[in-house]
Amino acid sequence: MGRNQNRTRDVAVRAVAFEEDGVWVVQGIEYDICTHAKEAAEVPQAFYRAVIENICITQHLGRRPLEGIKPAPKRFREMFERAESRLMPVHELGSPELPRADMDIRLAEHA
């Protein structure tokens, strides 16, 4: 399969971010992908990187992007739904070599 045929155009992902012990934890909702960042401003880039890494791994295994990654536990979806603020990147996070992620990251008070 050619390089462009193996790419996905857009991957929509939702995540909840919360501070825990001085670290920002970012937990995916539809996909149980979790990462962390030192500062709130780093959350979108950290989560984007984690999603792209997972896309690359699943494609390397011969699967569709993110195929086989289960949803996060229900409590994270509930945190996401209760959140009142959203984090959005100011600049484009993608590169021409990798799919662009459409992210909805919401800030929660705590886990």
Helices and strands as residue ranges (DSSP letters): G 4-6, E 10-20, E 23-28, E 34-37, G 40-42, H 43-60, H 74-82, E 85-87, E 100-107
